[in-house]
Amino acid sequence: MDASTRKNIAARDAALTKTSRVTRRIAVAATAGSLVLMAGFAHLIPTHLPHLSDNGTSGNGTSGTSTGNGGGSGTGSSNGGSSGTAPGSGSGSGPSQVTSGGS
């Protein structure tokens, strides 16, 4: 192997070492930055979650009822535990708005 080839191989190895070092520093900085952001937004994590009942639903709902007309024609209504109103259309104070999707 001549001197020029050895010099080129040494330069390649030095460049790979420098690239690896820079890449490692970038990875460490990104990890540290993400930890700082997580710590900054930790107050937004909900600490009180609703408890689930034995059947896997929240314990706040009502059981559904089904009523027929007694004639056997199959007409009737099923409540199913919902109040028949759209989400966010309750009678709270002030206007409510339900948004979905992007900004």
N, CA, C and O of each residue as an XYZ file, in Angstrom:
412
protein
N       0.850     -1.162      0.000
C       0.000      0.000      0.000
C       0.903      1.234      0.000
O       1.825      1.339      0.809
N       0.634      2.147     -0.895
C       1.485      3.330     -0.993
C       1.049      4.405      0.002
O       0.018      4.259      0.659
N       1.798      5.445      0.111
C       1.579      6.503      1.106
C       0.296      7.271      0.832
O      -0.379      7.693      1.771
N      -0.050      7.458     -0.424
C      -1.260      8.201     -0.774
C      -2.511      7.446     -0.311
O      -3.453      8.051      0.201
N      -2.514      6.133     -0.492
C      -3.654      5.322     -0.075
C      -3.796      5.323      1.434
O      -4.901      5.446      1.961
N      -2.671      5.186      2.130
C      -2.705      5.219      3.599
C      -3.213      6.560      4.103
O      -3.961      6.618      5.079
N      -2.807      7.642      3.437
C      -3.250      8.977      3.832
C      -4.757      9.127      3.614
O      -5.461      9.686      4.454
N      -5.241      8.622      2.482
C      -6.680      8.704      2.203
C      -7.501      7.872      3.190
O      -8.577      8.289      3.619
N      -6.984      6.692      3.547
C      -7.681      5.847      4.519
C      -7.704      6.525      5.887
O      -8.725      6.494      6.574
N      -6.601      7.132      6.285
C      -6.544      7.831      7.571
C      -7.503      9.029      7.579
O      -8.155      9.299      8.587
N      -7.584      9.741      6.454
C      -8.495     10.883      6.370
C      -9.944     10.411      6.446
O     -10.776     11.047      7.092
N     -10.247      9.278      5.774
C     -11.602      8.730      5.836
C     -11.954      8.316      7.260
O     -13.051      8.601      7.740
N     -11.018      7.643      7.937
C     -11.270      7.223      9.317
C     -11.469      8.421     10.250
O     -12.313      8.385     11.144
N     -10.688      9.476     10.034
C     -10.833     10.680     10.854
C     -12.189     11.338     10.611
O     -12.827     11.820     11.548
N     -12.627     11.357      9.353
C     -13.927     11.955      9.035
C     -15.063     11.131      9.631
O     -16.040     11.687     10.133
N     -14.938      9.805      9.575
C     -15.963      8.952     10.181
C     -16.024      9.139     11.686
O     -17.108      9.164     12.268
N     -14.865      9.271     12.319
C     -14.824      9.495     13.767
C     -15.475     10.828     14.124
O     -16.239     10.916     15.085
N     -15.165     11.870     13.337
C     -15.738     13.184     13.598
C     -17.252     13.161     13.377
O     -18.002     13.739     14.163
N     -17.698     12.500     12.318
C     -19.130     12.401     12.043
C     -19.844     11.635     13.143
O     -20.934     12.019     13.566
N     -19.233     10.553     13.608
C     -19.840      9.781     14.695
C     -19.934     10.610     15.962
O     -20.937     10.545     16.674
N     -18.912     11.381     16.249
C     -18.904     12.212     17.450
C     -19.982     13.287     17.370
O     -20.692     13.534     18.345
N     -20.105     13.931     16.199
C     -21.115     14.978     16.029
C     -22.520     14.374     16.113
O     -23.415     14.948     16.733
N     -22.702     13.209     15.482
C     -24.002     12.549     15.537
C     -24.376     12.187     16.964
O     -25.527     12.351     17.367
N     -23.418     11.701     17.724
C     -23.676     11.336     19.121
C     -24.032     12.573     19.936
O     -24.924     12.517     20.783
N     -23.352     13.682     19.694
C     -23.665     14.909     20.433
C     -25.063     15.433     20.080
O     -25.785     15.928     20.945
N     -25.428     15.318     18.813
C     -26.767     15.742     18.402
C     -27.827     14.873     19.076
O     -28.854     15.379     19.528
N     -27.578     13.575     19.142
C     -28.531     12.667     19.784
C     -28.674     12.981     21.274
O     -29.781     12.957     21.811
N     -27.576     13.269     21.929
C     -27.621     13.607     23.356
C     -28.369     14.927     23.559
O     -29.169     15.055     24.486
N     -28.108     15.898     22.696
C     -28.793     17.188     22.813
C     -30.295     17.034     22.557
O     -31.105     17.663     23.238
N     -30.672     16.202     21.579
C     -32.091     15.989     21.297
C     -32.774     15.289     22.466
O     -33.905     15.626     22.817
N     -32.100     14.327     23.064
C     -32.668     13.624     24.219
C     -32.838     14.580     25.395
O     -33.878     14.581     26.053
N     -31.822     15.389     25.657
C     -31.915     16.348     26.753
C     -33.029     17.368     26.491
O     -33.769     17.736     27.402
N     -33.137     17.813     25.250
C     -34.190     18.764     24.910
C     -35.571     18.182     25.077
O     -36.482     18.861     25.552
N     -35.738     16.910     24.685
C     -37.054     16.293     24.848
C     -37.394     16.106     26.324
O     -38.556     16.231     26.712
N     -36.403     15.812     27.139
C     -36.651     15.683     28.581
C     -37.043     17.024     29.188
O     -37.914     17.087     30.056
N     -36.403     18.089     28.735
C     -36.762     19.425     29.231
C     -38.188     19.778     28.821
O     -38.948     20.322     29.622
N     -38.557     19.469     27.568
C     -39.924     19.741     27.128
C     -40.939     18.906     27.900
O     -41.999     19.406     28.276
N     -40.619     17.636     28.136
C     -41.522     16.793     28.915
C     -41.707     17.353     30.314
O     -42.824     17.367     30.832
N     -40.639     17.809     30.928
C     -40.749     18.383     32.266
C     -41.565     19.674     32.234
O     -42.309     19.966     33.171
N     -41.427     20.435     31.168
C     -42.168     21.689     31.058
C     -43.654     21.479     30.862
O     -44.459     22.280     31.338
N     -44.036     20.406     30.165
C     -45.449     20.146     29.907
C     -46.041     19.099     30.843
O     -47.168     18.655     30.626
N     -45.323     18.702     31.858
C     -45.807     17.667     32.774
C     -47.044     18.120     33.543
O     -47.830     17.282     33.985
N     -47.229     19.402     33.708
C     -48.394     19.879     34.453
C     -49.691     19.670     33.666
O     -50.774     19.784     34.240
N     -49.607     19.371     32.378
C     -50.804     19.167     31.571
C     -51.312     17.731     31.604
O     -52.405     17.458     31.109
N     -50.554     16.820     32.170
C     -50.953     15.424     32.239
C     -52.046     15.280     33.293
O     -51.862     15.717     34.429
N     -53.187     14.671     32.940
C     -54.249     14.519     33.930
C     -53.829     13.531     35.013
O     -53.308     12.454     34.719
N     -54.057     13.902     36.240
C     -53.682     13.020     37.343
C     -54.871     12.242     37.879
O     -54.693     11.238     38.568
N     -56.083     12.691     37.572
C     -57.267     11.992     38.061
C     -58.025     11.457     36.864
O     -58.642     12.227     36.127
N     -57.989     10.158     36.661
C     -58.688      9.526     35.567
C     -59.958      8.868     36.092
O     -59.995      8.442     37.247
N     -60.998      8.778     35.270
C     -62.242      8.151     35.736
C     -62.030      6.664     35.972
O     -61.316      5.995     35.225
N     -62.658      6.163     37.017
C     -62.552      4.747     37.342
C     -63.542      3.964     36.489
O     -64.646      4.435     36.218
N     -63.148      2.790     36.075
C     -64.015      1.951     35.265
C     -64.737      0.949     36.149
O     -64.181      0.454     37.129
N     -65.977      0.657     35.796
C     -66.714     -0.356     36.540
C     -66.329     -1.741     36.032
O     -65.444     -1.866     35.185
N     -66.976     -2.770     36.534
C     -66.622     -4.136     36.183
C     -66.859     -4.460     34.713
O     -66.150     -5.295     34.150
N     -67.827     -3.827     34.087
C     -68.114     -4.146     32.692
C     -67.288     -3.325     31.712
O     -67.534     -3.408     30.509
N     -66.330     -2.543     32.165
C     -65.422     -1.815     31.296
C     -65.885     -0.437     30.881
O     -65.230      0.197     30.054
N     -66.991      0.055     31.423
C     -67.463      1.395     31.113
C     -67.385      2.239     32.360
O     -67.237      1.722     33.467
N     -67.486      3.519     32.180
C     -67.453      4.392     33.348
C     -68.751      4.244     34.118
O     -69.792      3.926     33.543
N     -68.689      4.468     35.380
C     -69.842      4.237     36.243
C     -70.857      5.345     36.233
O     -71.745      5.341     37.086
N     -70.788      6.309     35.314
C     -71.690      7.449     35.339
C     -72.941      7.250     34.497
O     -73.891      8.017     34.648
N     -72.986      6.244     33.608
C     -74.101      6.083     32.687
C     -75.303      5.441     33.341
O     -75.223      4.914     34.451
N     -76.429      5.493     32.626
C     -77.645      4.838     33.099
C     -77.895      3.623     32.230
O     -77.446      3.563     31.085
N     -78.601      2.670     32.769
C     -78.885      1.474     31.991
C     -79.985      1.781     30.990
O     -80.880      2.583     31.258
N     -79.909      1.132     29.827
C     -80.877      1.384     28.769
C     -82.156      0.607     28.996
O     -82.153     -0.454     29.620
N     -83.255      1.149     28.481
C     -84.539      0.478     28.587
C     -85.103      0.316     27.200
O     -84.826      1.129     26.317
N     -85.883     -0.712     26.992
C     -86.511     -0.942     25.703
C     -87.997     -1.160     25.935
O     -88.392     -2.009     26.734
N     -88.816     -0.388     25.230
C     -90.262     -0.523     25.393
C     -90.887     -0.825     24.053
O     -90.501     -0.242     23.039
N     -91.849     -1.731     24.035
C     -92.584     -2.040     22.814
C     -94.032     -1.640     22.972
O     -94.447     -1.190     24.040
N     -94.809     -1.803     21.906
C     -96.214     -1.411     22.006
C     -97.096     -2.567     22.454
O     -98.301     -2.376     22.622
N     -96.549     -3.743     22.652
C     -97.329     -4.860     23.153
C     -98.064     -5.613     22.065
O     -98.556     -6.711     22.324
N     -98.163     -5.079     20.867
C     -98.868     -5.741     19.790
C     -97.986     -6.701     19.008
O     -98.486     -7.464     18.182
N     -96.708     -6.675     19.251
C     -95.805     -7.585     18.569
C     -95.411     -7.122     17.189
O     -94.876     -7.917     16.416
N     -95.648     -5.878     16.844
C     -95.278     -5.414     15.512
C     -93.812     -5.015     15.439
O     -93.313     -4.756     14.344
N     -93.121     -4.958     16.531
C     -91.692     -4.668     16.535
C     -91.352     -3.201     16.617
O     -90.172     -2.856     16.551
N     -92.304     -2.336     16.755
C     -91.973     -0.918     16.899
C     -91.741     -0.620     18.362
O     -92.375     -1.216     19.232
N     -90.877      0.256     18.623
C     -90.567      0.631     19.998
C     -89.352      1.525     20.004
O     -88.819      1.873     18.950
N     -88.924      1.889     21.162
C     -87.749      2.746     21.255
C     -86.768      2.138     22.233
O     -87.154      1.483     23.201
N     -85.522      2.359     21.970
C     -84.462      1.883     22.855
C     -83.657      3.075     23.307
O     -83.124      3.826     22.491
N     -83.572      3.243     24.594
C     -82.843      4.378     25.136
C     -81.343      4.150     25.032
O     -80.637      5.031     24.541
N     -80.832      3.031     25.461
C     -79.424      2.709     25.353
C     -78.509      3.531     26.223
O     -77.292      3.428     26.074
N     -79.022      4.334     27.115
C     -78.185      5.080     28.038
C     -77.817      6.466     27.544
O     -77.117      7.184     28.258
N     -78.251      6.884     26.356
C     -77.921      8.225     25.899
C     -79.122      9.130     26.066
O     -80.258      8.658     26.120
N     -78.886     10.387     26.145
C     -79.970     11.327     26.366
C     -80.521     11.862     25.062
O     -81.467     12.649     25.096
N     -79.988     11.483     23.922
C     -80.505     11.923     22.637
C     -79.993     13.275     22.207
O     -80.488     13.816     21.219
N     -79.038     13.844     22.889
C     -78.489     15.128     22.500
C     -77.086     14.941     21.967
O     -76.426     13.948     22.275
N     -76.633     15.877     21.179
C     -75.296     15.813     20.598
C     -74.256     16.112     21.671
O     -74.567     16.779     22.658
N     -73.027     15.631     21.495
C     -71.975     15.946     22.468
C     -71.737     17.443     22.540
O     -71.675     18.120     21.514
N     -71.610     17.939     23.711
C     -71.333     19.359     23.903
C     -72.563     20.243     23.848
O     -72.427     21.465     23.908
N     -73.772     19.674     23.736
C     -74.960     20.517     23.663
C     -75.721     20.511     24.978
O     -76.940     20.682     24.992
N     -75.020     20.317     26.071
C     -75.663     20.296     27.376
C     -76.081     21.681     27.812
O     -75.815     22.662     27.118
N     -76.724     21.767     28.939
C     -77.230     23.051     29.407
C     -76.270     23.646     30.426
O     -76.669     23.979     31.541
N     -75.014     23.779     30.046
C     -74.035     24.386     30.930
C     -74.070     25.888     30.803
O     -74.889     26.435     30.064
N     -73.190     26.559     31.514
C     -73.160     28.008     31.437
C     -72.314     28.419     30.246
O     -71.193     27.935     30.088
N     -72.820     29.284     29.426
C     -72.083     29.786     28.287
C     -72.205     28.851     27.087
O     -72.679     27.722     27.216
N     -71.776     29.328     25.921
C     -71.860     28.482     24.720
C     -70.808     27.400     24.749
O     -69.689     27.615     25.213
N     -71.177     26.228     24.246
C     -70.209     25.152     24.165
C     -69.904     24.873     22.708
O     -70.764     25.034     21.842
N     -68.698     24.462     22.444
C     -68.291     24.224     21.080
C     -67.479     22.941     21.032
O     -66.558     22.761     21.829
N     -67.807     22.053     20.111
C     -67.078     20.828     19.915
C     -66.318     20.963     18.614
O     -66.919     21.180     17.562
N     -65.007     20.836     18.673
C     -64.201     20.944     17.461
C     -63.509     19.623     17.198
O     -63.215     18.862     18.120
N     -63.258     19.370     15.956
C     -62.595     18.143     15.567
C     -61.630     18.479     14.452
O     -61.938     19.283     13.572
N     -60.466     17.863     14.491
C     -59.499     18.064     13.419
C     -58.462     19.111     13.764
O     -58.195     19.386     14.934
N     -57.894     19.679     12.747
C     -56.791     20.620     12.913
C     -57.237     21.995     13.344
O     -58.405     22.227     13.655
N     -56.282     22.900     13.353
C     -56.569     24.254     13.796
C     -57.175     24.978     12.692
O     -57.506     26.155     12.833
